[in-house]
Amino acid sequence: MLGHAELLVKVQPVHQPRPLPVMLSCDEVARLIASAPNPKYQAALSVAYVVCGSPAGVEQT
């Protein structure tokens, strides 16, 4: 591989993934739950959000 400068031209840099947000906003959670295809999945997402630590007093949609 040494001495093959033309190979370096073809090499693409690896992009670092962006970190995920720490916590979703109330609007984002509502949109996530509403995007579920049926009530069973909406209920599962609602429970998952509550288990993961939603702030007390936040309305669940």
Sequence and secondary structure as in RCSB ss.txt:
>XXXX:A:sequence
MLGHAELLVKVQPVHQPRPLPVMLSCDEVARLIASAPNPKYQAALSVAYVVCGSPAGVEQT
>XXXX:A:secstr
 TT HHHHHH           SS  HHHHHHHHHTSSSHHHHHHHHHHHHHTT  TT    
